[in-house]
Amino acid sequence: MIRIRDAAALLGVSDDTVRRWIDSGTLESAKDEAGRKVIDGRVLANFAREHASPPPDVLGVGSSARNRLVGLVTAVTADTVMSEVQMQCGPFTVVSLMSSESVRRLGLEPGVVAVAVVKATTVIIETPGRPS
């Protein structure tokens, strides 16, 4: 069971927005043992999936990658061979290491809108510790 404030943080909206969705019947809730409104994790996951909207296609290109994060380049640290590019994609910071030539060719500098594409065979998923 997920508290309203935590659900709001996970969805990237305000607590009041989640309460309005609950009050309008758009999002199902229950009460915990203390009488607070909470949302079942599965209900919240379904809601998030059903209400997700893809980011705007700022590049106009096709891609087989599903993990496309539209964001703003916030920093570029470069030497003669390699560069670190930092992007802010919504609440997430994404860091990419690439050749300095690629940075120049792509015109990457702070303030540029870009898409970070993640295509990996290894994705690590963590959960809060749980007692055995």
N, C-alpha and C positions, 0 to 999 in steps of 0.2 A: 504494500500500500504506500502510495506516494503523497506527501503533503502538498497542498496547493502551491506554496512558494517554491518547492522543489520542481513541481511540474511546470510552473511558469518559467523557471530558469532553463529547464531542459527544452522547452518549446521556443525560448527566446521572446517571451511576451511578459506582460506585467501580471502580477497576482490578480488584479482587478479583471483583466481579460479572461483569465481562467475562471474566475467566479461568475462572470457574465455568461460564459459558455455553459457552465453548470446550471445557472439559474434559467437559461433559455432551453435547457434540455439537449443542447448540442453535445455536451460531454457528461457522461455518467459518473456519479460519485457515490460514496458511501460515508459512513461515520465510523471513526475509530472508537476505541474504548473510552477515550476522553471526550467524545462528542464532537471532535473536529472533523471537517470534511476532508476526505482523502480520495485518491483515485487509484484504482487497481492498475498495476503496471501494464498488464496486457491491454486493458482498455485504453490507456494512454498511448501505448505503442501503436495500436490500430488507428487511433485518432491522428497521431503524428503522421503516419503513413498516408492516410486518406486525405489529409489537409496539406501535405507537402506540395510545394510548387517548385518546379525546376528554376534554377537561376537564369537570368537573362543570357542569351547566347551572344556575348559581346564580340565573339570572334567570327561567327558565321561559318564555322567549319564543322564537318561531321567527325565523329569520334566513336570508337567502340568502347572507350572507357566510361564507366558509370560514375566514377568518383571525380567529378569536376567541381572545383571550388572557385567561384568567381570572387576576386578580391582586388585589393589595392596594394601595389608595391610600396613598402614602407621604408626599406633600407637596402642598399647594395654595398657590400664590402668586397672590393676587387684587388687582386694583384695582377701580375703580368700573365699568369696562366689560369688561375681559378678564381671564382667569385661565389659569395654567399648572397642569396636573394631572399629577403624576408617579405612576406605578404600578410595582410590582415584580411581574412576571409570570414566575414561576420564576426562571431566571437572567437574564432580560431586563428592562431598564428601558424603559418606554414613557412618552413625554411627549406630552400633548395640549394644544393651545391651544383654548380655547372661551370663550364669553361667561360673565361672572360670574353672570349670571342663570341660565344652564344649570347651573352648579356648585351654586347654591342650590337650584334645582328638583330636581336629582338627589340632593341631600344628600351631595355629595362632600366628604370630609374624611379626614385620615389615619386608617387603621384600617378603612375601609369596603371590603368586597369588591365588586369591579366587573368588568366585561368590557370590554376594549379591542377594538373591532372595526376591522379595517383593510380598507378597500375602496378600492383605488387602481389607477389605470391605469398608473402608473409605479412599478416596483419595481427598484431598482438592486442588482445582484448583483456582488460582487467576489470575486476569487480571489487567492491569493498570486502575486507576480510570478514569471514564468517566463522563462528566457533564450530569446532568439530562435533 
